[in-house]
Every structure is written in C-alpha cells, then in structure tokens.
Amino acid sequence: MSLVNREGSPSTGASLYTLQELNGAYPDESGYVGSGWTWQVPAGTYSIATWIPDRDAGGTTVGTSVVGNPEIKVDGNTEIVLDARKAVEIKPKTKEDSEFQGFTTTWHREGPGSAWGLSYIQGWWTDHVYVAPTPKVTVGTLEFSAKFRLYAKELTASVTTPERTALSSLYYSQTYNGFPLKISGEHTVQAVDAGGGTEADFAGLDVRGKVAVVGVGATERAQSALDNATKAGARYLIVYRKTPGFWLEAVDHATTVPVMIATGEEGAKLTDLLKTGRKVTLKLGGTPVSPYVYNLLAVQSGSISANQTYRLDASDTAKRTARYYGATAGGMGMDNLFTFRPWQLFSVENPKYLQLGTQRTEYYYADPDTRTRHSVYPSSKAFQAEWSPLTTYDKATTEPAEDWLRQVVRPASSATYGLSRRTGDKLTLSIPELSDSTPGHYGAVDGTQDTAKGTLYANGQPVGDSALGGYGTFDVPADKASYRFVLDVQRHADWAAYSTSTHTEWSFASAHTDAETALPLLSVGIAPKGLDLLNRADGGRESVVGLSVTDELGSVRACDLKAWVSYDDGTTWKEVTVRHGEARFKPTRGSESVSLRVQATDRDGNQVDQTVLQAFGLK
C-alpha cells in the first residue's frame, strides 16, 4: 500500500489505518503507517481505510483525508495506492455562518466473518475533512459517517484599514486555570506593533485601549507578553511565533485581556503592515455563547458518494430549545452528545465547554437509524454528568423544550438508569441519586464530590448497606416482608449550591417472585415553577411547586400527597397546602433558599418520604 497526500507527494506523516479480511482469515488490525506499508496475508477479500493528514508548515494537522478501498480481492501480490487527491471535502451547511470545533469520522465494514472499523476524533484546529468516493460493495456492508457539532463563530477578525484582509487563523489562547476572556459583539480597534512583547518593548508604547501585536521566538510562550500587555493597558493581544504554521498555546490563568494566537505567516504579514507606519485598524468580533448548535451525523451506507455537502434546515432537522440551568452567573459546565448506529455498542466523544445559566436552539439531523444520548456536567470540574435517555430523531419536527440541571435535583427511580427489581429472593436497588426535574434525566454520585449511603431494612431490621449509594443487591427471605430503603446523599463541591443534602425513605412490600419484577418504588418529580436560569424563584411572590408522582414503569395515582417547607435548612418545618399536584406557599421575607420535604403514598401503601435541603434559591 502506498499513500499520496493532497499535494500529490508520498505522505510522510503518520496516517491512521484500519485493515480487515472480510471472512476472518486475517486478524483485524489498526495502527499508523508512513508513506506506505507491506503486509504478508492469506488470499481473501480485504478492506482498508486510512486517514491521511494535511500538515501546515509547522507540522500541525489542519486537514484530514479519509481514503479507503472497502473491497480488495487478494489472490496474489497486490499493490494499492490510496490517493488523498481523490477525496472531496465534507461540508455541513447551515443558514448561519457557523463553524465546527472538531469532528469524528468513522469507517465500519462488515463481512461474513468480520465486523471491524475505527472512529477518529480530531481537534478544533483541524479545519477541513475530506473523504474519497468508493464503489458499492458486493460483499457485506460498508458504513462511513462524519459527525459535527456546529456553533456560531466564536471569533472573527479582519484588517479594515489601510487595506482589507481577513485574519482567518486567529483563535483564543487556552488557559491552564480558569477560562479565557472572549470578545462579545463587534469592535473596531487600532493595532500597535509591540515587538517581542518584552517589558522594554511596551515601555513608552501607547497601547491603552488598543490591540498589541507581538511576535515571539520559536520556543517562547505568550505568558510574558500577556503580563506586559496587561500592565501597559492593552485591550487585546495577538501573539504569533516567528516560525511558519499553526501554534497551539495556553497561558497560565484566566485573563482580563483577550489573548488571540495567529499563525506565523499571518502574524508576520500583520507586523509588516504595522511597520509601514500607516494606521492599522482591525475589526474583532465574537460570540462567546452560541445561541444555537447543529448536531449532524452524516451517514453513507454501501458506498461513499462524491456529494459530501449536507444542508441542515427545517426539512431535515428536529428543532428544540434547550435550557441549561446553573447556580452562579457565568458558571461553566460541559456537555457531550453520543451517537449510536444500529451496529454500535458504545460511543466515545470529547466534552465541550458549556456556559450554564443560558439557553440555545438545538438542531438534530433526522435519521431513524441513529440514536443519541446527551450528557451535561454541572461544572467543568464535575466527574459525573446528568444523562438523557436514548433518543431517536426520526423526522423533521419541533420538539418540546428540554431543561437541564433544573432544580429540584434528588434521588428518583428511573427505568432508563435501570430497574430496581426482585428476581427470586434477590432484591436489587438501582436508584440514581442526582436526577434533575426533567422526566427521564438521571445522574449518579461519584463518591468524592458527591457521596451517598443506602441501607435496606426488612420488617424494621437492617438487611445491609448498598454497594454505592442507590445501587445494591441483597439476599432477602422468600416470605412477604415490609421493606424500607433509606438513602442519604451529600454534595460537597463548591459549585453544588442547591440540593446540598437529601434524605429519602422508600417503603414497600415484597415477596418471592418467579420472574424478574419491578419494585413498586415511588418517585416525586419536584418542579418549582418560575425559576430563572440560575435556579431561583421570586422571593416576593407565591411559590408554586409541581409534584408529579410516578413509579418505575410510569405514572401512578397518589392517594396521599403532602409537602413541607423550611427556610432555615431543615431546622424547622411548616406543612403547606397541596392541591391538584401543586404545593403553594409564600416564602418568608429575606430567605435565600427553600428546603422541601414531600411524602407520597399510593393505594397499595407504597410510600416515598423525601427531604431536600436548599432545594432552590430565592431572589
């Protein structure tokens, strides 16, 4: 096998590859090759795919061509050439001027004796992806997919005077601690040549309110230039290395000055313009929080076509409003969108930072054979996420709005998470400890930032403790008994401002079963109305809290539903009126939060009694 890059030369960089024999006569394999490789293999029908990189002058991969041959008949010495010049660019198109921040490509091939493939996740610095068309396979199946999430452009920049030139390479420097300051809206600002960014370069230089342009050496970092630019009063900073190509950079801490990194070529061109002595003006723009995201999994089966343009609009997307609740203004979480094809058992993706206390419009490319599962982290430092159930967007439509991390977060049984059940004389509890107020969402403790302890009692006597919080399996007597499962959850992280502590007791009866049977565990959906995106209600108005009662298999009718409120973190309680599934009360003046206790009983005597401290905030 020989590899040719997009310039027509032998590919010299490491290219990812996957190889298989469709009848299983040769072990499936993957790895990296250079300009080519030779395998000694038995006769058979083979499939091979490669990811050939396009590298800039500095060696950074800025583009990738997926080139493969899905059906190679080998009955003697065989030579194949995989040529990136035959690949066409994959172009997702939206009505907005959007951009993707990384992507995933997948090659999956199945034959009579082999099912094998590879997914490649690439970073935001790779701007272009291509794929080579293939003929339709005659043996087994072929599937190729490309996954994108498209957002409003985070940063735009151009020179407006003395000439008009785009600055297309700029990106925000990353930060080792905190998050970079980003530009919001459009701003016209004068650029100033700040040399190498040293203290001496800034001495006597008027950069106040302007953008300082700094060129550093091949091994130098941007931190020193940032420190000096900040002291000098610069409003913005552009840094480049005096070497060709892209440069991945990070500074130590969150900054008060937006720091933008340019390629060596673009930075040098801007500096040359500044050295002419003419006034140089830049237009800088940005959208730090995208008001939308398009989620595209573009799939082709049987063959790969030459048409790789995908237009996302109302005819082929499911649209919904998503609200991401937080506890503090500007709080940063993360989200992940996992996709699953019919053959796929698991999915791996990189999380994206997501500012909480915001909402956006989300679009999902409609495909009846693609399942999705969304996860949202309550902090960029969180170990565990809130999860959605598997969802299929099979047609273009408008979906109901979806709330994430909306209070009240509490333990609640969920068939999506896993049924709590009895099989014979084994009783298994499976209760996610941190489920938000949206039905179907669930989250679990991690044992460090959030901890939980569960204990099962039978006829008032302890049976044992759970393995981890709401999960545990217990051996129990065959005879019918009255059971009580007690679960205490504590949240220790500084970003967990609400639902800081919960105490829940489930009471139910159970006896030997011949088949797996769901336990009659009740849950109360506790959903305060009128919360803002920081999970606060108006403390000067009557609070209304929706209380919906369900068991693991669906809604049930509670024959008794009660609620209590506390404004001193559970020291004192007051019972409040519950009518038609709603609790109503007027918060005590000056209170900062509301703690809640709810108790629901069904007609069979099954009961849940749940206390949530600091259930939601007041403003």
C-alpha positions in Angstrom: 0.0 0.0 0.0 1.2 3.5 -0.9 -0.2 6.7 0.4 -0.3 10.0 -1.6 -1.2 13.3 0.1 -3.3 16.1 -1.3 -0.3 17.7 -2.9 0.5 14.6 -4.9 3.5 13.6 -2.9 4.1 10.5 -0.8 2.5 11.1 2.6 5.4 11.3 5.1 3.4 11.8 8.3 1.8 9.1 10.4 -1.5 8.1 8.9 -4.1 6.1 10.9 -5.3 3.0 9.2 -7.7 0.0 9.7 -7.4 -3.3 7.9 -9.6 -6.4 7.9 -10.2 -9.6 5.9 -14.0 -9.9 5.5 -14.1 -13.7 6.1 -11.9 -13.6 9.2 -8.9 -15.2 7.6 -6.6 -12.4 8.9 -6.7 -10.7 12.3 -8.4 -7.3 12.3 -5.9 -4.5 12.9 -5.3 -0.8 13.2 -2.4 1.5 13.7 -0.2 4.1 12.0 1.8 3.9 8.8 4.0 6.4 7.0 4.2 6.7 3.2 3.1 3.0 2.9 3.4 -0.5 4.2 3.6 -4.1 3.1 1.6 -6.9 4.6 2.0 -10.6 4.1 -1.5 -12.0 4.2 -3.5 -15.1 3.1 -5.7 -14.8 0.0 -9.1 -13.2 0.7 -11.2 -10.1 0.4 -9.8 -7.2 2.3 -11.0 -3.7 3.4 -8.6 -0.9 4.3 -9.1 2.7 5.2 -6.6 5.4 6.0 -6.7 8.9 7.5 -4.1 10.9 5.5 -3.1 14.2 7.3 -2.6 17.6 5.7 0.0 19.4 7.7 0.9 23.0 7.6 4.5 24.4 7.5 4.8 23.9 11.3 3.7 20.2 11.2 0.2 20.7 12.7 -2.6 18.6 11.1 -5.0 21.2 9.7 -6.9 18.8 7.4 -7.5 15.0 7.0 -8.5 12.9 4.0 -10.2 9.6 4.7 -9.2 7.3 1.8 -10.0 3.6 1.6 -10.8 0.6 -0.5 -13.6 -1.4 1.0 -13.2 -4.5 -1.2 -9.8 -5.7 -2.4 -9.6 -9.2 -3.9 -6.2 -10.6 -3.0 -5.2 -13.8 -4.7 -1.5 -12.9 -5.3 0.9 -10.0 -4.8 -1.3 -6.9 -4.8 -0.4 -3.2 -4.9 -2.9 -0.4 -4.0 -2.5 3.4 -4.0 -4.7 5.5 -1.7 -4.6 9.0 -3.1 -5.9 11.9 -1.0 -6.3 14.0 -4.1 -9.4 11.9 -4.9 -11.1 12.9 -1.7 -13.8 15.6 -1.7 -14.4 17.9 1.2 -17.3 17.2 3.6 -19.2 20.4 4.0 -22.0 20.9 6.5 -24.1 24.0 5.6 -26.4 26.0 7.8 -28.3 29.2 7.3 -26.0 30.9 9.8 -22.3 31.4 9.3 -21.4 28.5 11.6 -18.2 26.6 12.4 -17.4 23.2 13.8 -14.9 22.7 16.7 -13.5 19.3 15.9 -15.2 16.3 14.3 -15.4 12.5 14.3 -15.1 10.2 11.2 -16.0 6.5 11.3 -15.3 3.7 8.9 -17.2 0.5 9.7 -17.1 -2.7 7.5 -18.8 -6.0 8.0 -18.3 -9.3 6.1 -19.3 -12.9 6.6 -16.6 -13.4 9.2 -15.5 -10.0 10.4 -17.1 -6.8 11.7 -14.5 -4.1 12.2 -13.9 -0.4 12.0 -12.5 2.7 13.5 -13.6 6.1 14.7 -11.2 9.1 14.7 -11.9 12.1 16.9 -10.0 15.2 15.8 -9.5 18.6 17.5 -10.7 22.1 16.7 -7.5 23.0 15.0 -8.3 20.6 12.1 -10.4 22.8 9.8 -11.0 20.5 6.8 -12.0 16.9 6.4 -12.3 15.0 3.1 -13.4 11.6 2.0 -12.7 9.6 -1.2 -15.7 8.2 -3.0 -15.9 4.4 -3.3 -17.9 1.9 -5.5 -20.8 0.0 -3.9 -19.6 -3.1 -2.0 -20.7 -6.5 -3.2 -19.8 -8.4 0.0 -21.2 -7.5 3.4 -21.8 -3.9 4.4 -19.9 -0.6 4.5 -20.8 2.4 6.5 -19.0 5.8 6.7 -20.0 8.6 8.9 -18.9 12.1 9.8 -20.1 13.8 13.0 -20.1 17.5 13.5 -21.5 20.0 16.1 -21.8 23.4 14.5 -21.8 26.7 16.5 -21.9 30.4 15.9 -18.4 31.6 15.1 -16.5 32.2 18.4 -14.0 34.7 16.9 -13.8 36.7 13.7 -11.1 39.1 12.8 -10.0 41.2 9.8 -7.9 44.2 8.9 -10.1 47.1 7.8 -7.5 49.8 7.1 -5.3 50.6 5.3 -6.4 47.6 3.4 -9.0 44.8 3.8 -7.6 41.4 4.8 -9.1 38.5 6.7 -7.3 37.2 9.7 -8.6 33.7 9.4 -6.1 31.8 11.6 -6.9 33.6 14.9 -8.0 31.5 17.9 -8.2 32.2 21.6 -5.3 31.0 23.7 -6.3 28.2 26.0 -5.8 28.6 29.8 -4.4 26.1 32.3 -6.6 27.6 35.0 -10.0 29.2 34.5 -11.3 30.2 31.1 -10.1 32.7 28.6 -11.8 36.1 28.3 -13.7 36.2 24.9 -14.9 39.0 22.8 -18.6 39.7 22.6 -20.0 41.7 19.7 -18.1 43.6 17.1 -15.3 46.1 17.9 -13.1 48.3 15.7 -9.7 48.9 17.3 -6.3 50.2 16.3 -3.4 47.7 16.2 0.1 48.5 17.6 3.4 46.7 16.9 4.7 45.6 20.3 7.8 43.8 19.1 8.6 40.7 21.1 6.3 41.6 23.9 9.0 42.3 26.5 8.7 44.9 29.2 11.2 47.1 27.2 9.0 46.7 24.1 6.0 48.1 25.9 7.9 50.9 27.7 6.6 54.2 26.4 4.3 52.5 23.9 0.7 53.7 23.7 -1.4 50.5 23.7 -4.1 51.6 26.1 -7.5 50.5 24.6 -5.7 49.0 21.5 -4.6 45.6 20.3 -1.0 44.8 20.8 0.6 42.6 18.2 3.6 40.5 19.4 5.9 38.1 17.7 7.9 35.7 19.9 10.7 33.3 19.3 10.2 29.7 18.1 10.3 28.3 21.7 8.8 31.3 23.6 5.4 31.3 25.2 2.7 34.0 25.3 2.6 34.4 29.1 5.3 37.1 29.4 3.8 39.1 26.6 0.4 38.9 28.2 1.7 40.1 31.6 3.4 43.0 30.0 0.4 43.9 27.7 -1.9 43.8 30.7 0.3 46.2 32.7 0.5 48.6 29.8 -3.3 48.7 29.4 -3.7 46.9 26.1 -7.3 46.0 25.4 -6.5 42.9 23.3 -3.4 40.9 22.5 -2.4 39.0 19.3 0.7 36.7 19.6 2.4 34.7 17.0 5.6 32.7 16.8 8.2 33.8 14.2 8.1 30.4 12.6 5.7 29.1 9.9 2.5 27.3 10.8 -0.1 26.9 13.5 0.8 27.1 17.2 -1.2 25.5 20.0 -0.7 27.8 23.0 -2.1 28.1 26.6 -1.4 30.7 29.3 -1.4 30.1 33.0 -4.7 31.8 34.2 -7.9 33.3 33.1 -7.2 36.8 31.8 -8.6 40.3 31.7 -7.3 40.7 28.2 -8.5 38.5 25.3 -5.4 36.7 24.0 -5.5 35.6 20.4 -3.0 33.4 18.7 -2.1 33.7 15.0 -0.1 31.5 12.6 3.5 32.6 11.9 2.6 33.6 8.4 -0.5 35.7 9.3 1.3 37.3 12.3 4.3 38.3 10.2 2.1 39.8 7.5 0.2 41.9 10.1 3.5 43.0 11.6 4.9 44.0 8.2 1.8 46.1 7.6 2.3 47.8 11.0 6.0 48.6 10.2 4.9 50.7 7.2 3.9 53.4 9.7 0.3 53.6 8.4 -2.5 53.4 10.9 -3.8 49.8 11.0 -7.3 49.1 12.2 -8.8 45.7 13.0 -12.4 44.6 13.3 -12.7 42.0 16.1 -15.9 40.1 16.7 -17.1 37.2 18.8 -20.0 35.1 20.1 -18.8 33.7 23.4 -22.0 31.8 24.0 -23.5 30.3 20.8 -27.3 30.8 20.6 -27.6 27.5 18.6 -25.9 24.2 17.9 -26.4 21.9 14.9 -25.8 18.2 15.5 -25.0 16.3 12.4 -24.2 12.7 11.9 -23.8 12.3 8.1 -24.0 8.6 7.2 -23.5 6.8 3.9 -24.0 3.1 3.6 -22.9 0.6 0.9 -20.7 3.2 -0.9 -19.3 6.7 -0.4 -20.6 9.3 -2.9 -18.9 12.3 -4.4 -21.6 14.6 -3.0 -20.5 15.4 0.5 -22.4 18.7 1.1 -25.0 18.5 3.8 -27.5 21.3 4.2 -29.2 21.4 7.6 -32.6 23.2 7.6 -36.2 22.7 8.6 -36.7 19.9 6.1 -34.2 17.5 7.7 -33.7 18.5 11.4 -35.6 18.2 14.6 -35.5 21.5 16.5 -35.8 22.2 20.2 -35.0 24.8 22.8 -32.6 23.6 25.5 -32.2 25.5 28.8 -29.1 24.9 30.9 -29.6 25.9 34.5 -26.8 26.8 36.8 -26.2 28.2 40.3 -23.9 31.2 39.6 -23.7 33.6 36.8 -21.0 32.6 34.3 -20.7 29.1 35.7 -19.1 26.7 33.2 -20.2 23.2 32.7 -19.7 20.7 29.8 -21.9 18.6 27.5 -21.4 15.6 25.3 -23.6 14.2 22.5 -23.1 10.5 22.0 -24.5 8.9 18.8 -25.1 5.2 18.1 -25.7 3.4 14.9 -27.5 0.0 14.8 -24.2 -1.9 15.0 -22.7 0.3 17.7 -22.5 -0.8 21.3 -20.6 2.2 22.7 -19.6 5.8 21.8 -16.7 7.9 22.8 -16.6 11.7 22.4 -14.8 14.7 23.9 -17.0 17.0 26.1 -17.5 20.6 25.0 -17.5 23.5 27.5 -20.9 24.9 28.0 -21.8 28.1 29.9 -24.6 27.4 32.4 -27.5 29.8 33.0 -28.1 30.0 29.2 -30.4 28.6 26.6 -29.9 27.8 22.9 -31.7 26.3 20.0 -30.6 22.8 19.1 -31.0 21.0 15.8 -30.6 17.3 15.3 -30.2 15.8 11.8 -33.1 13.4 11.4 -32.2 9.8 10.9 -34.4 6.8 12.1 -31.3 4.6 12.4 -29.3 7.0 14.7 -29.8 7.1 18.4 -28.4 9.9 20.6 -27.7 10.3 24.3 -26.9 13.7 25.7 -25.0 14.3 28.9 -24.5 17.6 30.7 -22.0 18.2 33.5 -22.9 20.7 36.3 -19.4 22.0 36.3 -16.3 21.8 34.2 -14.7 20.2 37.3 -17.5 17.6 37.8 -16.8 13.9 37.5 -20.3 12.8 36.7 -22.9 14.1 34.3 -26.7 14.3 34.1 -27.9 11.9 31.3 -30.8 11.8 28.9 -32.5 8.6 27.8 -31.6 7.2 24.3 -33.5 9.3 21.8 -34.1 8.9 18.1 -34.9 11.9 15.9 -36.5 10.2 13.0 -38.2 13.1 11.3 -38.0 16.8 10.8 -40.1 18.4 13.6 -40.2 20.8 16.5 -39.6 19.0 19.8 -40.7 20.3 23.3 -38.2 22.4 25.2 -35.8 20.5 27.4 -34.4 21.7 30.8 -31.1 20.5 32.1 -29.9 20.7 35.7 -33.1 22.4 36.7 -34.0 22.0 40.4 -35.0 20.1 42.2 -32.2 17.5 41.9 -32.9 14.5 44.0 -32.9 10.7 44.0 -35.6 9.2 41.8 -36.1 5.8 40.3 -35.6 5.6 36.6 -36.2 2.7 34.1 -33.7 4.3 31.8 -31.0 4.1 34.5 -32.0 0.6 35.4 -35.0 -1.0 37.1 -35.0 -1.7 40.8 -36.3 -5.2 40.8 -36.7 -8.5 42.5 -35.7 -11.9 41.0 -36.5 -14.9 43.2 -35.0 -13.9 46.5 -32.5 -11.3 45.3 -33.6 -7.7 45.6 -31.7 -5.1 43.5 -31.9 -1.4 44.1 -30.9 0.8 41.2 -31.7 4.4 42.0 -29.8 7.4 40.5 -29.1 9.8 43.3 -28.9 13.1 41.3 -31.8 13.3 38.9 -33.0 16.8 37.8 -36.6 17.8 37.4 -36.9 16.7 33.7 -38.5 13.3 33.5 -36.1 10.7 32.0 -32.9 12.6 33.1 -30.7 10.9 35.7 -27.4 11.4 37.4 -25.3 9.5 39.9 -22.8 10.3 42.6 -19.1 9.9 42.0 -18.2 9.0 45.6 -15.9 12.1 46.0 -17.6 15.3 45.1 -21.0 13.7 45.9 -21.4 10.9 48.3 -24.3 8.6 49.2 -25.1 5.8 51.6 -28.0 3.4 51.3 -29.4 0.9 53.9 -32.1 -1.7 53.4 -34.4 -2.8 56.2 -36.9 -5.7 56.3 -39.6 -5.6 58.9 -37.6 -2.9 60.7 -34.4 -4.9 60.9 -31.3 -3.9 58.8 -30.5 -6.2 55.9 -27.3 -4.5 54.8 -25.8 -1.4 53.1 -25.8 -0.8 49.4 -22.6 -1.1 47.3 -22.7 2.5 46.3 -25.5 4.9 47.3 -28.6 4.0 45.4 -27.2 0.7 44.0 -27.0 -2.6 45.7 -28.1 -6.2 45.6 -29.4 -8.0 48.7 -30.4 -11.6 49.5 -33.8 -11.5 51.3 -36.2 -14.0 52.7 -38.8 -15.6 50.5 -41.7 -14.6 52.7 -43.5 -11.4 52.2 -42.0 -8.6 54.2 -42.2 -4.8 54.7 -39.1 -3.2 53.3 -37.6 0.3 53.8 -34.7 1.6 51.8 -33.0 4.7 53.3 -30.7 6.8 51.1 -28.7 9.8 52.2 -26.9 11.9 49.7 -24.4 14.7 50.4 -23.0 17.2 47.8 -19.6 18.6 48.7 -18.4 20.5 45.6 -18.4 24.3 45.8 -20.5 24.5 42.6 -23.3 22.4 44.1 -25.3 25.3 45.6 -28.6 23.5 45.7 -29.8 20.1 46.7 -26.9 20.1 49.1 -28.3 17.2 51.1 -31.2 14.7 50.6 -32.7 12.1 52.8 -35.1 9.6 51.1 -37.0 6.6 52.5 -38.9 4.2 50.3 -41.4 1.8 51.9 -42.8 -1.1 50.0 -43.8 -4.8 50.4 -42.2 -7.6 48.5 -42.2 -11.4 48.4 -40.6 -14.2 46.4 -41.0 -13.9 42.6 -40.5 -16.5 39.9 -39.6 -13.9 37.3 -37.9 -10.5 37.4 -40.4 -8.0 38.8 -40.0 -4.2 39.1 -40.2 -3.0 42.7 -43.1 -0.5 43.5 -40.8 2.4 44.3 -42.4 5.8 44.1 -40.7 9.0 43.0 -41.9 12.6 43.2 -41.0 15.0 40.5 -40.4 18.2 42.3 -40.5 21.1 39.8 -40.8 24.7 41.1 -42.4 27.0 38.6 -41.0 30.3 37.5 -37.3 29.5 38.2 -34.8 31.7 36.4 -31.8 30.1 34.7 -29.9 30.3 38.0 -32.5 28.1 39.7 -34.0 31.0 41.7 -37.7 31.9 42.3 -39.0 35.4 43.1 -39.0 35.5 46.9 -41.6 38.2 47.0 -44.3 36.2 45.3 -46.1 32.9 46.0 -44.1 29.9 45.1 -45.8 27.1 43.2 -44.1 23.7 43.1 -45.3 20.9 40.8 -45.4 17.5 42.4 -45.8 14.6 40.0 -45.9 11.0 41.4 -44.6 8.1 39.4 -43.3 4.6 39.9 -40.6 2.9 37.7 -43.0 2.0 35.0 -45.0 5.2 34.7 -47.3 7.5 36.5 -49.4 6.3 39.5 -52.2 7.9 41.4 -51.1 9.0 44.9 -53.9 8.6 47.4 -52.0 10.9 49.8 -49.5 13.7 48.9 -48.1 16.1 51.4 -45.4 18.8 51.4 -43.5 20.8 54.0 -41.1 23.8 53.6 -38.2 25.1 55.6 -36.2 28.4 55.3 -33.5 27.5 57.9 -32.0 24.4 56.2 -34.4 22.0 57.9 -34.3 23.2 61.5 -38.0 24.0 61.4 -40.7 22.8 59.0 -44.1 24.1 58.0 -46.7 21.9 56.2 -48.1 23.6 53.1 -51.2 23.2 51.0 -51.0 20.6 48.2 -53.9 20.6 45.7 -54.1 19.1 42.2 -50.5 18.1 42.3 -49.1 21.5 43.3 -47.7 22.9 46.6 -48.3 26.6 47.2 -46.6 28.8 49.8 -45.3 32.4 50.3 -41.6 32.3 51.2 -40.5 34.1 54.4 -39.1 37.5 53.7 -35.3 37.6 53.5 -34.9 33.9 52.9 -32.2 32.8 50.4 -33.4 29.3 49.7 -36.2 26.9 50.2 -35.8 23.4 51.6 -38.6 20.9 50.8 -40.0 17.7 52.2 -42.5 15.6 50.3 -44.4 12.4 51.1 -46.4 10.4 48.6 -48.4 7.1 49.3 -50.2 5.0 46.7 -53.3 2.9 47.2 -51.2 -0.2 47.9 -49.4 1.5 50.8 -46.1 2.0 49.0 -44.6 5.3 50.1 -41.7 7.7 49.5 -40.7 10.3 52.0 -38.0 12.7 50.7 -36.3 15.7 52.2 -34.2 18.1 50.1 -32.2 20.9 51.8 -31.7 24.1 49.8 -33.9 22.7 47.1 -33.9 26.0 45.1 -32.9 29.6 45.6 -34.8 32.8 46.1 -34.1 36.3 44.8 
